[in-house]
Amino acid sequence: MTTIYRLMKSDFIKLKRTSFYWIHICVPLIGAFLFLWYFSFSLLSSTGKVQGYLESIALAYPVIIGIVTSMVVDQESMAGGFKEILGTEYGKGKCLISKVLILLFTGFLSTILAIGIFFIGFQYVLKQNLLSLNFYIYVTLIIFGSQIFLYLFHLWISFILGNGGSIGIGIFESLISALMITGLGDGIWQWIPCSWGMRLINYFSANWVNEGIKSSEFLNFYVGIQNSIVLTILLAICFAIWFKFYEGRKYV
């Protein structure tokens, strides 16, 4: 644990020279304030406003993940072409764990900031909130938890293709996510990772507001959660095995 802590501290220092931290702070703040401003005069229902905001967060996540993961990898690329990872005395595996933990830690804090600021503004400034604090805590965990797969996937893509590939795929995933929230996603969204956040939020919101998911939809909800857990674990294992043979955007 001490070794991983030192590696994380080193990575945090490297990222100070990038916009990594500003993205995690400014994007949620600006997004929350813009939505609160719009909702101050919007005629949507209270629950409709909350659901729309949460869906927007889930929709934007793939692009943001594509950007921040590429930043983390680019720092290693610029530091002597991945020599610090490949030649470290601590082992490549611990370096990878350090980067994953940094991404997940900052991503989780950013999600808390985005939803926390919105809750405060919606509850105490606009005074339109009808949902409990527990609801916002649960949706924070659901949104973030459903994105862990994408963090691992984009970090992997960044090592292989660089920032262009990661960001490009992130944009494509956000477009697909927007389509999967419609009827086009019925029956297939459970197998498309970028759509997990949007769909799970929808099902959870319906469960919370209507006090129960329809029996016909519960199976889809269950399969979606099951797939998000199982596929994330499988991806993590495959990524770890691949990274063991990584030699700088190629493997043997």
PLY file of the C-alpha trace (Angstrom):
ply
format ascii 1.0
element vertex 252
property float x
property float y
property float z
element edge 251
property int vertex1
property int vertex2
end_header
0.00 0.00 0.00
2.87 2.36 0.77
4.30 1.81 -2.71
0.97 2.51 -4.41
0.53 5.63 -2.29
3.94 6.91 -3.43
3.10 6.17 -7.05
-0.24 7.97 -6.74
1.46 10.96 -5.16
3.92 11.04 -8.06
1.11 10.83 -10.62
-0.82 13.60 -8.88
2.23 15.86 -9.14
2.66 15.08 -12.85
-0.95 15.98 -13.57
-0.61 19.41 -11.94
0.82 20.70 -15.21
-2.28 19.69 -17.14
-5.94 20.70 -17.11
-6.83 17.37 -15.45
-7.88 18.88 -12.13
-9.61 21.87 -13.70
-11.79 19.54 -15.76
-12.87 17.66 -12.63
-13.71 20.91 -10.83
-14.97 23.32 -13.49
-17.09 20.96 -15.60
-19.36 19.83 -12.72
-19.61 23.35 -11.30
-20.44 25.01 -14.62
-22.83 22.21 -15.55
-24.70 22.38 -12.24
-25.04 26.18 -12.35
-26.24 26.18 -15.96
-28.91 23.59 -15.24
-30.02 25.39 -12.08
-30.31 28.62 -14.04
-32.39 26.91 -16.72
-34.58 25.12 -14.19
-35.31 28.43 -12.45
-37.75 29.27 -15.26
-38.40 25.87 -16.87
-41.94 24.48 -16.71
-40.80 20.87 -16.33
-41.90 18.95 -13.25
-39.51 18.75 -10.31
-38.75 15.06 -10.82
-38.43 15.63 -14.57
-35.78 18.28 -13.96
-33.80 16.02 -11.65
-33.97 13.09 -14.05
-32.95 15.30 -16.97
-29.92 16.57 -15.07
-28.83 13.10 -14.01
-29.22 11.78 -17.57
-27.08 14.67 -18.82
-24.30 13.68 -16.43
-24.44 10.07 -17.62
-24.48 11.27 -21.24
-21.39 13.47 -20.81
-19.39 10.90 -18.87
-17.95 8.90 -21.84
-16.47 12.01 -23.47
-15.00 13.29 -20.21
-13.57 9.85 -19.40
-12.00 9.74 -22.85
-10.31 13.08 -22.21
-9.02 12.51 -18.67
-7.74 8.97 -19.28
-5.79 10.18 -22.30
-4.24 12.92 -20.14
-3.03 10.37 -17.60
-1.43 8.22 -20.29
0.01 11.19 -22.21
1.98 12.19 -19.13
3.78 8.86 -19.27
4.26 9.11 -23.02
5.91 12.52 -22.68
8.06 11.30 -19.78
10.50 9.43 -21.98
8.09 7.26 -23.93
6.69 5.22 -21.02
10.16 4.52 -19.64
9.06 5.34 -16.11
6.38 2.64 -16.26
8.44 0.06 -18.12
11.58 0.53 -16.04
10.16 1.18 -12.59
11.43 -0.89 -9.70
7.90 -1.16 -8.33
6.56 -3.12 -11.29
4.16 -2.16 -14.06
1.18 -3.63 -12.26
1.40 -1.23 -9.34
1.84 1.70 -11.72
-1.36 0.69 -13.48
-3.23 0.35 -10.19
-2.04 3.83 -9.22
-3.42 5.37 -12.41
-6.73 3.53 -12.11
-7.15 4.67 -8.49
-6.37 8.28 -9.40
-8.96 8.25 -12.17
-11.61 6.63 -9.99
-10.89 8.85 -7.00
-11.05 12.12 -8.93
-14.02 10.91 -10.97
-15.96 10.02 -7.84
-15.23 13.37 -6.21
-16.26 15.15 -9.40
-19.55 13.24 -9.48
-20.21 14.13 -5.83
-19.50 17.78 -6.67
-21.83 17.79 -9.69
-24.76 16.19 -7.86
-24.05 17.85 -4.51
-24.03 21.39 -5.91
-27.20 20.65 -7.85
-28.93 19.27 -4.75
-28.01 22.32 -2.66
-29.17 24.74 -5.34
-32.35 22.83 -6.15
-33.24 22.35 -2.48
-32.27 25.64 -0.84
-32.11 28.21 -3.66
-34.83 27.20 -6.12
-36.79 25.35 -3.41
-38.17 22.93 -5.99
-36.74 19.66 -4.70
-39.17 16.89 -3.78
-36.66 14.06 -3.38
-34.69 13.10 -0.28
-30.96 13.36 0.22
-30.75 9.56 0.16
-31.98 9.57 -3.43
-29.09 11.80 -4.49
-26.60 9.64 -2.60
-27.84 6.51 -4.35
-27.83 8.04 -7.83
-24.29 9.30 -7.26
-23.17 5.74 -6.55
-25.16 4.34 -9.50
-23.83 6.86 -12.02
-20.24 6.50 -10.91
-20.36 2.72 -10.46
-21.75 2.22 -13.95
-18.81 4.16 -15.43
-15.96 2.11 -13.95
-15.99 -0.14 -17.02
-15.49 2.91 -19.24
-12.59 4.17 -17.11
-10.76 0.86 -17.56
-11.68 0.59 -21.24
-10.54 4.11 -22.12
-7.34 3.78 -20.13
-6.60 0.66 -22.16
-7.45 2.42 -25.42
-5.25 5.37 -24.45
-2.26 3.08 -24.01
-2.88 1.57 -27.46
-4.18 4.43 -29.62
-3.34 7.58 -27.69
-5.58 10.53 -26.91
-7.19 10.73 -30.35
-8.56 7.22 -30.13
-9.79 7.56 -26.56
-11.55 10.90 -27.11
-13.00 9.83 -30.46
-14.46 6.66 -28.99
-15.80 8.68 -26.04
-17.72 10.99 -28.39
-19.12 7.97 -30.24
-20.17 6.37 -26.94
-22.03 9.49 -25.85
-23.96 9.47 -29.13
-24.79 5.79 -28.69
-25.82 6.44 -25.09
-28.30 9.08 -26.28
-29.81 6.57 -28.71
-30.01 3.79 -26.13
-32.29 5.85 -23.89
-34.93 5.68 -26.63
-36.86 2.64 -27.79
-33.87 1.63 -29.90
-32.11 0.54 -26.73
-34.83 -1.76 -25.46
-33.50 -5.27 -25.00
-29.89 -4.45 -25.92
-28.79 -1.67 -23.57
-27.72 -4.19 -20.93
-24.87 -5.27 -23.22
-23.68 -1.78 -24.15
-21.53 -0.31 -21.33
-21.90 3.34 -22.34
-25.68 3.08 -21.89
-25.65 1.57 -18.40
-25.62 4.90 -16.58
-28.53 6.40 -18.51
-30.76 3.34 -18.28
-30.02 2.44 -14.66
-30.78 6.01 -13.59
-34.09 5.83 -15.43
-35.07 2.56 -13.79
-33.93 3.68 -10.34
-35.79 7.00 -10.60
-38.96 5.17 -11.61
-38.50 2.82 -8.68
-38.01 5.69 -6.25
-40.84 7.92 -7.49
-43.39 5.24 -8.31
-42.42 2.99 -5.39
-41.55 0.00 -7.51
-40.32 -1.04 -10.94
-42.83 -2.75 -13.19
-42.42 -6.52 -13.10
-41.95 -6.53 -16.88
-38.97 -4.17 -16.53
-37.34 -5.64 -13.43
-35.52 -8.37 -15.37
-33.91 -5.77 -17.64
-32.84 -3.77 -14.60
-31.38 -6.85 -12.91
-29.52 -7.99 -16.04
-28.12 -4.49 -16.51
-26.67 -4.43 -12.99
-25.37 -7.98 -13.31
-23.67 -7.24 -16.64
-22.10 -4.03 -15.36
-20.46 -5.94 -12.49
-19.42 -9.08 -14.38
-18.15 -7.33 -17.51
-16.21 -4.78 -15.47
-14.43 -7.56 -13.58
-13.67 -9.44 -16.81
-12.32 -6.29 -18.44
-10.10 -5.58 -15.42
-8.63 -9.09 -15.61
-8.01 -8.88 -19.37
-6.49 -5.41 -19.03
-4.15 -6.56 -16.26
-2.97 -9.56 -18.30
-2.43 -7.41 -21.40
-0.55 -4.75 -19.45
1.85 -7.34 -18.11
3.28 -7.62 -21.64
2.98 -3.93 -22.50
6.10 -2.38 -24.02
5.06 1.07 -25.09
2.00 0.98 -27.36
2.82 -2.55 -28.44
2.98 -5.89 -26.69
4.75 -9.18 -27.28
0 1
1 2
2 3
3 4
4 5
5 6
6 7
7 8
8 9
9 10
10 11
11 12
12 13
13 14
14 15
15 16
16 17
17 18
18 19
19 20
20 21
21 22
22 23
23 24
24 25
25 26
26 27
27 28
28 29
29 30
30 31
31 32
32 33
33 34
34 35
35 36
36 37
37 38
38 39
39 40
40 41
41 42
42 43
43 44
44 45
45 46
46 47
47 48
48 49
49 50
50 51
51 52
52 53
53 54
54 55
55 56
56 57
57 58
58 59
59 60
60 61
61 62
62 63
63 64
64 65
65 66
66 67
67 68
68 69
69 70
70 71
71 72
72 73
73 74
74 75
75 76
76 77
77 78
78 79
79 80
80 81
81 82
82 83
83 84
84 85
85 86
86 87
87 88
88 89
89 90
90 91
91 92
92 93
93 94
94 95
95 96
96 97
97 98
98 99
99 100
100 101
101 102
102 103
103 104
104 105
105 106
106 107
107 108
108 109
109 110
110 111
111 112
112 113
113 114
114 115
115 116
116 117
117 118
118 119
119 120
120 121
121 122
122 123
123 124
124 125
125 126
126 127
127 128
128 129
129 130
130 131
131 132
132 133
133 134
134 135
135 136
136 137
137 138
138 139
139 140
140 141
141 142
142 143
143 144
144 145
145 146
146 147
147 148
148 149
149 150
150 151
151 152
152 153
153 154
154 155
155 156
156 157
157 158
158 159
159 160
160 161
161 162
162 163
163 164
164 165
165 166
166 167
167 168
168 169
169 170
170 171
171 172
172 173
173 174
174 175
175 176
176 177
177 178
178 179
179 180
180 181
181 182
182 183
183 184
184 185
185 186
186 187
187 188
188 189
189 190
190 191
191 192
192 193
193 194
194 195
195 196
196 197
197 198
198 199
199 200
200 201
201 202
202 203
203 204
204 205
205 206
206 207
207 208
208 209
209 210
210 211
211 212
212 213
213 214
214 215
215 216
216 217
217 218
218 219
219 220
220 221
221 222
222 223
223 224
224 225
225 226
226 227
227 228
228 229
229 230
230 231
231 232
232 233
233 234
234 235
235 236
236 237
237 238
238 239
239 240
240 241
241 242
242 243
243 244
244 245
245 246
246 247
247 248
248 249
249 250
250 251
